Amino acid sequence: MTPDMSDVTRARHGRPVHHWRRDLVELAALFTAVAVADAVANLIGHGPDGATLLVISAAVLVATAGFHTWWARRHGHAPPPDHTGARTLADGRQSGRPEETGETGETGETGETAAGATVLWRMRTTVRDEPGSLAALCTALAHLRVDILSLQTHPLAEGTVDEFLLRAPAGLAASGITRALSLAGGSGTWIERADAHDLVDAPTRVLGLATRTALDAAELPLALRQLLGRCTIRSLPARSPGSGRAEEGAPVEGALEDTVMRLRAPEGGVITVERPYLPFTPTEFARARALVELDARLGPRIPRGQDMLTLPEGNEITVRRVDVSDLPAAKAMHERCSSRTLNMRYHGPVGDADRYLNHLLSPRFGRTLAVRTPSGRMVGLGHLLWDGDETEIALLVEDDWQRRGIGGELLGRLVAMAVEAGCESVYAVTQASNTGMVAAMRGLDLPLDYQIEEGTLVITARLDTTPAASPLPYAQGQEQGRHGSPRGERVRRD
């Protein structure tokens, strides 16, 4: 083994390295400097050109010092250039993480410390369907010290879409990752920040969404949104709730058009999913259609748990989820409400109120809570409606039961359900004169935004800083309750 290889080997094992060539050069430079100084001293003492010789001597000493500095930097104690502490695919890994290998870089710190904290990215890119295309992408990521946490492939008619979940150094910009993939053969690359929820593998996530859909028909739009990422989902009934005209349907097998997919809802309506920033793949379309088919086979269903409360005045009420099977009771409550109360709620002709009930009570378009008296009489309705990528809250309380805390109780529970569903905000549309609704929204103790247009008041509450409450009995079908009641006291759960 040559001396150079011995030095490298001993350096990698952490033992001292003796560079004998460097020591020899330093010793020769020292002797040269002493000899030059002695000669200069003799010449200055015995000759007339002493000053000139002194300047020449200074120049020689400076040159000698510069040569010594250059030699020391070139042959110092730094590790060889190829010894950076990072591993690549050639070492049998997709990427090297110093916190796992225990190796260090040139700075003497671990890669995690030198590069700062890591971040998660979700990324998609399209490659040619040929051997070695995926390996080229992995190699490019490994060179950037990017760790591949999960990988899904979406076959296309021409090429393949590869979807990655990545852990990258915080100092590495998204543009750096996409540029490297472009050079490695990727095209149409899309990337966005991810979070800890994305660490769940795809089969586990799909099974969880299928379970949620099986327990509650209102979960289907939410499950589709979690399955497909940031998208806008709209459910259109088979007939318009206002005019009764038939809506445009979708093929039984559904339709996929680049960034839009249309699915046939079980009751004959249409579910439209739009994601303009990223085209859907046939794999995603098949998964979404499978969820809709599961929902259709199970039929209408909602959890049937309920809470019994005592209002401050001593009246007992029950709160539970309802659906279209409760339509007769809801219509009967409409008949007992005054025209002013119905106008405050529906913002239109009172005679049209009943037309919307079938739509509002359907779990396909949201979740509805009902308040009943011990005799079974319905006295209040609260709706949480999926409006594309937004969420609307609406309340209706029978005149004789207003100002008793029922509206605040319903509103607090609907907000808890919105938080549990992952909604970032909810909004209520009412009239500026509806002081009861305004007071109920203010009672949520959430950041509110008010917008008034021609007498119509839109109040938006932000939920991004609100901790999710425990699932309610009627929300998950379990014997669990919320953190207390804002207006009344819970005495029993059924």
C-alpha positions as CSV (number, residue, x, y, z in Angstrom):
1,M,0.0,0.0,0.0
2,T,1.4,3.4,-1.0
3,P,1.9,6.1,1.6
4,D,-0.9,8.2,0.1
5,M,-3.5,5.4,0.5
6,S,-2.2,4.7,4.1
7,D,-2.8,8.3,5.0
8,V,-6.4,8.2,3.6
9,T,-7.1,4.9,5.4
10,R,-5.9,6.1,8.7
11,A,-7.9,9.3,8.4
12,R,-11.1,7.5,7.8
13,H,-10.6,5.4,10.9
14,G,-10.0,8.6,13.0
15,R,-6.2,8.0,13.9
16,P,-3.5,10.7,13.5
17,V,-2.1,11.1,10.1
18,H,1.7,12.0,9.7
19,H,2.4,13.9,6.5
20,W,6.3,13.3,6.3
21,R,6.6,15.1,3.0
22,R,5.1,18.3,4.4
23,D,7.4,18.1,7.4
24,L,10.4,17.7,5.1
25,V,9.5,20.7,3.0
26,E,8.9,22.8,6.2
27,L,12.4,21.8,7.5
28,A,14.1,22.6,4.2
29,A,12.4,26.0,4.1
30,L,13.6,26.7,7.6
31,F,17.2,25.9,6.7
32,T,17.0,28.0,3.6
33,A,15.7,30.9,5.5
34,V,18.6,30.6,8.0
35,A,21.2,30.3,5.3
36,V,19.8,33.4,3.5
37,A,19.8,35.4,6.7
38,D,23.4,34.4,7.4
39,A,24.6,35.4,3.9
40,V,22.7,38.7,4.1
41,A,24.3,39.5,7.4
42,N,27.8,38.8,6.1
43,L,27.3,40.8,2.9
44,I,25.8,43.8,4.7
45,G,28.7,43.8,7.2
46,H,31.5,43.6,4.5
47,G,30.1,45.1,1.3
48,P,28.9,48.5,0.0
49,D,25.5,47.2,-1.4
50,G,24.1,46.1,1.9
51,A,20.7,47.9,1.5
52,T,20.0,46.3,-1.9
53,L,20.8,42.9,-0.6
54,L,18.5,43.5,2.4
55,V,15.6,44.2,0.1
56,I,16.4,41.1,-2.0
57,S,16.5,39.0,1.2
58,A,13.1,40.2,2.3
59,A,11.6,39.3,-1.1
60,V,13.1,35.8,-0.9
61,L,11.7,35.3,2.6
62,V,8.2,36.4,1.5
63,A,8.3,34.1,-1.5
64,T,9.4,31.2,0.8
65,A,6.5,32.0,3.2
66,G,4.0,32.1,0.4
67,F,5.2,28.7,-1.0
68,H,4.9,27.2,2.5
69,T,1.3,28.4,2.9
70,W,0.3,27.0,-0.5
71,W,1.9,23.7,0.2
72,A,0.2,23.4,3.7
73,R,-3.3,24.1,2.2
74,R,-2.8,21.5,-0.5
75,H,-1.5,18.8,1.7
76,G,-3.1,19.7,5.0
77,H,-5.3,17.5,7.3
78,A,-8.6,17.9,5.4
79,P,-10.1,14.7,4.2
80,P,-10.0,13.8,0.5
81,P,-12.5,15.7,-1.8
82,D,-14.6,12.5,-2.3
83,H,-15.0,11.9,1.4
84,T,-18.1,14.1,2.1
85,G,-20.0,11.8,4.4
86,A,-22.9,11.4,1.9
87,R,-24.0,8.0,0.4
88,T,-25.6,7.5,-3.0
89,L,-27.4,4.7,-4.7
90,A,-24.1,3.0,-5.4
91,D,-23.8,2.4,-1.7
92,G,-27.1,0.6,-1.6
93,R,-29.1,3.6,-0.3
94,Q,-31.4,6.1,-2.0
95,S,-29.8,8.9,0.0
96,G,-27.4,9.2,2.8
97,R,-28.5,10.7,6.1
98,P,-25.5,11.5,8.4
99,E,-27.7,11.0,11.5
100,E,-28.1,7.4,10.4
101,T,-24.6,6.7,9.1
102,G,-22.6,8.6,11.8
103,E,-20.4,10.1,9.2
104,T,-19.5,13.8,9.0
105,G,-18.6,16.3,6.3
106,E,-15.8,18.7,5.8
107,T,-17.0,21.0,8.5
108,G,-16.8,18.3,11.2
109,E,-20.6,18.6,11.9
110,T,-23.3,16.1,10.9
111,G,-25.2,16.9,7.7
112,E,-28.3,17.5,9.7
113,T,-26.6,20.2,11.8
114,A,-24.8,21.8,8.9
115,A,-27.8,21.9,6.6
116,G,-30.4,22.8,9.3
117,A,-33.8,21.3,9.8
118,T,-35.4,19.1,7.2
119,V,-38.7,19.7,5.5
120,L,-41.2,17.4,3.8
121,W,-42.2,17.7,0.1
122,R,-44.9,16.1,-2.0
123,M,-43.7,15.9,-5.6
124,R,-44.9,14.5,-9.0
125,T,-43.0,14.2,-12.2
126,T,-43.6,12.3,-15.5
127,V,-40.9,10.1,-17.0
128,R,-40.6,7.8,-20.0
129,D,-41.8,4.3,-19.5
130,E,-38.4,2.6,-20.0
131,P,-35.8,0.9,-17.8
132,G,-33.6,3.2,-15.8
133,S,-35.9,6.3,-15.8
134,L,-36.8,5.9,-12.1
135,A,-33.2,5.1,-11.1
136,A,-32.1,8.4,-12.8
137,L,-34.5,10.4,-10.7
138,C,-33.4,8.6,-7.5
139,T,-29.8,9.3,-8.2
140,A,-30.5,13.0,-8.8
141,L,-32.3,13.2,-5.5
142,A,-29.5,11.4,-3.7
143,H,-26.9,13.8,-4.9
144,L,-29.0,16.6,-3.3
145,R,-29.1,14.6,0.0
146,V,-32.9,14.2,-0.4
147,D,-34.5,11.2,1.3
148,I,-37.3,9.3,-0.5
149,L,-39.9,8.3,2.1
150,S,-42.5,6.9,-0.2
151,L,-43.1,6.3,-3.9
152,Q,-46.3,5.7,-5.9
153,T,-46.4,5.1,-9.7
154,H,-49.4,6.1,-11.9
155,P,-49.1,4.5,-15.3
156,L,-50.3,6.5,-18.3
157,A,-50.9,5.7,-21.9
158,E,-47.5,7.2,-22.6
159,G,-45.0,7.4,-19.7
160,T,-45.5,7.1,-16.0
161,V,-46.2,9.6,-13.3
162,D,-44.0,9.1,-10.2
163,E,-45.3,10.6,-6.9
164,F,-42.8,11.0,-4.2
165,L,-42.9,12.0,-0.5
166,L,-39.5,13.5,0.2
167,R,-37.5,14.7,3.2
168,A,-35.0,17.4,2.1
169,P,-32.6,19.8,3.8
170,A,-34.4,23.0,4.8
171,G,-31.9,25.1,2.9
172,L,-32.7,23.3,-0.4
173,A,-35.2,25.3,-2.5
174,A,-38.0,23.6,-4.4
175,S,-36.6,25.0,-7.6
176,G,-33.3,23.2,-7.0
177,I,-35.2,19.9,-6.7
178,T,-37.3,20.4,-9.8
179,R,-34.2,21.5,-11.8
180,A,-32.3,18.3,-10.8
181,L,-35.3,16.2,-11.9
182,S,-35.6,18.0,-15.2
183,L,-32.0,17.2,-15.9
184,A,-32.6,13.5,-14.9
185,G,-35.5,13.1,-17.4
186,G,-38.5,14.3,-15.5
187,S,-41.1,16.5,-17.1
188,G,-44.2,18.4,-15.9
189,T,-42.8,18.3,-12.3
190,W,-45.1,19.6,-9.6
191,I,-44.0,20.1,-5.9
192,E,-45.6,21.4,-2.7
193,R,-44.9,21.3,1.0
194,A,-46.2,18.3,2.9
195,D,-46.8,17.6,6.6
196,A,-46.8,14.7,9.0
197,H,-50.2,13.5,7.8
198,D,-48.7,12.6,4.5
199,L,-46.4,10.0,6.2
200,V,-49.2,7.5,6.2
201,D,-48.8,5.1,3.3
202,A,-51.4,5.1,0.5
203,P,-53.1,1.7,1.3
204,T,-53.6,2.7,4.9
205,R,-55.0,6.1,4.0
206,V,-57.4,4.7,1.5
207,L,-58.7,2.1,3.9
208,G,-59.2,4.8,6.6
209,L,-61.2,6.9,4.1
210,A,-63.3,3.9,3.1
211,T,-64.1,3.3,6.8
212,R,-65.1,6.9,7.4
213,T,-67.3,6.8,4.2
214,A,-69.0,3.5,5.4
215,L,-69.9,5.0,8.7
216,D,-71.4,8.3,7.5
217,A,-72.6,9.2,4.0
218,A,-71.7,12.9,4.7
219,E,-68.0,11.9,4.7
220,L,-67.8,11.1,1.0
221,P,-66.9,14.7,-0.1
222,L,-64.4,15.0,2.7
223,A,-62.9,11.6,1.9
224,L,-62.5,12.5,-1.8
225,R,-60.8,15.8,-0.8
226,Q,-58.3,14.0,1.4
227,L,-57.7,11.4,-1.2
228,L,-57.1,13.8,-4.0
229,G,-55.4,16.7,-2.2
230,R,-56.4,20.4,-2.6
231,C,-59.4,20.3,-4.9
232,T,-62.9,21.7,-5.3
233,I,-65.8,19.3,-4.9
234,R,-69.3,20.1,-5.8
235,S,-72.4,17.9,-5.5
236,L,-75.3,18.7,-7.8
237,P,-78.7,17.0,-7.2
238,A,-80.5,15.2,-9.9
239,R,-83.0,18.1,-10.0
240,S,-82.5,21.7,-9.0
241,P,-84.0,22.3,-5.5
242,G,-85.4,25.6,-6.5
243,S,-86.9,25.0,-10.0
244,G,-87.2,21.3,-10.0
245,R,-85.5,21.1,-13.4
246,A,-83.3,18.1,-14.2
247,E,-79.5,18.8,-13.9
248,E,-77.0,17.6,-16.4
249,G,-76.0,14.0,-15.4
250,A,-72.7,12.1,-15.7
251,P,-72.1,8.7,-17.3
252,V,-72.6,5.7,-15.0
253,E,-68.9,4.9,-15.2
254,G,-67.9,8.5,-14.6
255,A,-65.8,10.8,-16.8
256,L,-62.2,12.0,-16.5
257,E,-61.1,15.1,-18.4
258,D,-57.6,16.2,-17.5
259,T,-58.1,18.4,-14.3
260,V,-61.8,17.6,-13.9
261,M,-63.6,14.3,-13.0
262,R,-67.3,13.8,-12.9
263,L,-68.8,10.9,-10.9
264,R,-72.4,9.6,-10.8
265,A,-73.8,10.1,-7.3
266,P,-75.8,7.2,-5.9
267,E,-79.1,9.2,-5.8
268,G,-78.6,10.2,-9.5
269,G,-76.8,13.5,-9.0
270,V,-73.3,14.4,-10.1
271,I,-70.2,14.9,-8.0
272,T,-67.7,17.2,-9.8
273,V,-64.1,17.3,-8.6
274,E,-61.7,20.0,-10.0
275,R,-58.0,20.4,-9.5
276,P,-56.7,23.0,-11.9
277,Y,-53.1,23.0,-10.7
278,L,-52.5,19.2,-11.3
279,P,-54.2,16.8,-13.8
280,F,-55.8,13.7,-12.4
281,T,-54.3,10.3,-13.3
282,P,-56.3,7.2,-14.2
283,T,-55.2,5.7,-10.9
284,E,-56.7,8.6,-8.9
285,F,-59.9,8.4,-10.9
286,A,-60.2,4.6,-10.2
287,R,-59.8,5.2,-6.4
288,A,-62.3,8.0,-6.4
289,R,-64.9,5.9,-8.3
290,A,-64.3,3.0,-5.9
291,L,-65.2,5.3,-2.9
292,V,-68.4,6.5,-4.7
293,E,-69.4,2.9,-5.5
294,L,-68.9,1.9,-1.9
295,D,-71.1,4.7,-0.8
296,A,-73.8,3.7,-3.3
297,R,-73.8,0.1,-2.1
298,L,-74.2,1.0,1.5
299,G,-77.2,3.4,0.9
300,P,-78.3,6.3,3.0
301,R,-76.9,6.2,6.5
302,I,-75.9,8.5,9.4
303,P,-74.8,7.8,13.0
304,R,-77.8,7.6,15.3
305,G,-76.3,8.7,18.6
306,Q,-77.8,11.6,20.4
307,D,-77.2,13.9,23.4
308,M,-79.8,15.0,26.0
309,L,-79.4,18.5,27.5
310,T,-81.1,20.6,30.0
311,L,-81.5,24.3,29.1
312,P,-81.0,27.0,31.7
313,E,-84.8,27.4,32.0
314,G,-85.1,23.7,32.8
315,N,-86.4,22.3,29.5
316,E,-84.9,19.1,28.3
317,I,-83.9,18.7,24.6
318,T,-82.1,16.1,22.5
319,V,-79.6,16.9,19.8
320,R,-78.8,14.3,17.0
321,R,-78.0,14.0,13.4
322,V,-80.9,13.8,10.9
323,D,-81.3,13.1,7.2
324,V,-84.1,13.0,4.5
325,S,-86.0,10.5,6.6
326,D,-86.8,13.4,9.0
327,L,-88.3,15.5,6.2
328,P,-91.9,15.4,7.6
329,A,-90.8,16.7,11.0
330,A,-88.8,19.5,9.4
331,K,-91.7,20.6,7.2
332,A,-94.0,20.6,10.3
333,M,-91.5,22.9,12.0
334,H,-91.6,25.2,9.0
335,E,-95.4,25.5,9.3
336,R,-95.0,26.6,12.9
337,C,-92.3,29.2,12.1
338,S,-93.3,32.8,11.3
339,S,-92.8,34.4,7.9
340,R,-90.1,36.6,9.4
341,T,-88.1,33.7,10.8
342,L,-88.2,31.8,7.5
343,N,-87.2,34.9,5.6
344,M,-84.3,35.5,7.9
345,R,-83.1,31.9,7.2
346,Y,-83.8,31.5,3.5
347,H,-83.5,35.1,2.2
348,G,-86.3,34.6,-0.2
349,P,-90.0,33.8,-0.7
350,V,-91.4,31.9,2.3
351,G,-93.2,29.5,0.0
352,D,-90.0,28.2,-1.4
353,A,-88.6,27.1,1.9
354,D,-89.9,23.5,1.8
355,R,-88.3,23.0,-1.6
356,Y,-84.8,23.2,-0.2
357,L,-85.3,20.8,2.8
358,N,-84.7,17.7,0.8
359,H,-81.4,19.1,-0.4
360,L,-80.4,20.4,3.0
361,L,-81.2,17.2,4.9
362,S,-79.3,15.0,2.4
363,P,-75.9,13.9,3.9
364,R,-74.5,14.2,0.4
365,F,-74.3,17.9,0.8
366,G,-73.4,18.2,4.5
367,R,-74.4,17.4,8.0
368,T,-77.6,18.4,9.8
369,L,-78.3,18.5,13.5
370,A,-81.9,18.7,14.9
371,V,-83.1,19.7,18.3
372,R,-86.2,17.9,19.6
373,T,-88.3,18.1,22.7
374,P,-89.0,15.1,24.9
375,S,-92.3,14.6,23.0
376,G,-90.3,14.3,19.7
377,R,-91.2,17.7,18.3
378,M,-88.5,19.3,16.2
379,V,-87.8,22.9,17.2
380,G,-84.4,23.6,15.7
381,L,-82.2,22.7,12.7
382,G,-78.5,23.4,12.2
383,H,-76.8,22.8,8.8
384,L,-73.1,22.3,8.0
385,L,-73.0,22.5,4.2
386,W,-70.1,21.6,1.9
387,D,-69.9,24.5,-0.6
388,G,-67.1,23.6,-3.0
389,D,-63.9,24.2,-1.1
390,E,-65.8,26.3,1.5
391,T,-68.2,25.4,4.4
392,E,-71.4,27.2,5.2
393,I,-73.3,27.2,8.6
394,A,-77.0,27.9,8.8
395,L,-79.5,27.8,11.7
396,L,-83.3,27.8,12.0
397,V,-85.0,27.8,15.4
398,E,-88.7,27.8,15.9
399,D,-90.1,31.2,17.2
400,D,-91.3,29.9,20.6
401,W,-87.8,28.4,21.3
402,Q,-85.7,31.3,20.3
403,R,-83.5,33.2,22.9
404,R,-83.0,30.0,25.0
405,G,-79.5,29.1,23.9
406,I,-80.5,26.5,21.2
407,G,-78.9,28.5,18.4
408,G,-75.6,28.8,20.4
409,E,-75.6,25.1,21.2
410,L,-76.2,24.1,17.6
411,L,-73.6,26.5,16.3
412,G,-70.9,25.3,18.7
413,R,-71.5,21.7,17.7
414,L,-71.4,22.5,14.0
415,V,-68.1,24.3,14.4
416,A,-66.7,21.3,16.3
417,M,-67.8,19.1,13.4
418,A,-66.2,21.5,10.9
419,V,-62.9,21.4,12.8
420,E,-63.0,17.6,13.0
421,A,-63.6,17.6,9.2
422,G,-60.5,19.7,8.7
423,C,-62.2,22.9,7.5
424,E,-60.2,26.1,7.7
425,S,-63.2,28.4,8.1
426,V,-67.0,28.5,8.1
427,Y,-69.3,31.3,7.0
428,A,-72.9,32.2,7.8
429,V,-75.2,34.3,5.5
430,T,-77.8,36.2,7.3
431,Q,-79.4,39.7,7.4
432,A,-77.8,42.6,9.2
433,S,-81.0,42.8,11.4
434,N,-80.6,39.2,12.6
435,T,-79.0,40.1,16.0
436,G,-79.5,36.6,17.3
437,M,-77.3,35.0,14.6
438,V,-74.7,37.7,15.0
439,A,-74.6,37.2,18.8
440,A,-74.3,33.4,18.4
441,M,-71.3,33.8,16.0
442,R,-69.6,36.2,18.4
443,G,-70.1,33.7,21.2
444,L,-67.8,31.3,19.4
445,D,-64.8,33.4,20.5
446,L,-63.2,33.0,17.1
447,P,-61.6,35.5,14.7
448,L,-64.5,36.9,12.6
449,D,-64.7,38.7,9.3
450,Y,-67.9,40.8,8.4
451,Q,-69.0,41.7,4.9
452,I,-72.2,43.5,4.2
453,E,-73.7,43.8,0.7
454,E,-77.2,45.3,0.2
455,G,-78.4,44.3,3.6
456,T,-77.0,40.7,3.4
457,L,-74.4,40.0,6.1
458,V,-71.7,37.3,5.6
459,I,-69.8,36.4,8.8
460,T,-66.7,34.2,8.3
461,A,-65.0,32.5,11.3
462,R,-61.5,31.2,11.0
463,L,-60.9,27.8,12.4
464,D,-57.2,27.2,11.7
465,T,-56.2,28.0,15.4
466,T,-59.1,26.1,16.9
467,P,-58.3,22.8,18.5
468,A,-60.6,20.0,17.3
469,A,-63.1,18.8,19.9
470,S,-63.7,15.2,20.8
471,P,-66.0,13.5,18.3
472,L,-69.7,13.8,19.3
473,P,-71.8,10.6,19.6
474,Y,-73.8,11.5,16.5
475,A,-70.7,12.5,14.6
476,Q,-68.8,9.2,15.0
477,G,-71.4,6.8,16.5
478,Q,-69.4,6.5,19.7
479,E,-70.1,7.3,23.3
480,Q,-68.0,10.5,23.4
481,G,-69.0,14.1,24.2
482,R,-67.8,17.6,23.6
483,H,-66.0,19.7,26.2
484,G,-69.2,20.8,27.8
485,S,-72.2,22.8,26.6
486,P,-72.1,26.5,26.1
487,R,-75.7,27.1,27.1
488,G,-77.1,24.1,28.8
489,E,-76.1,21.1,30.9
490,R,-75.7,17.6,29.5
491,V,-77.5,15.0,31.6
492,R,-77.6,11.9,29.4
493,R,-76.3,10.4,26.2
494,D,-78.3,7.8,24.3
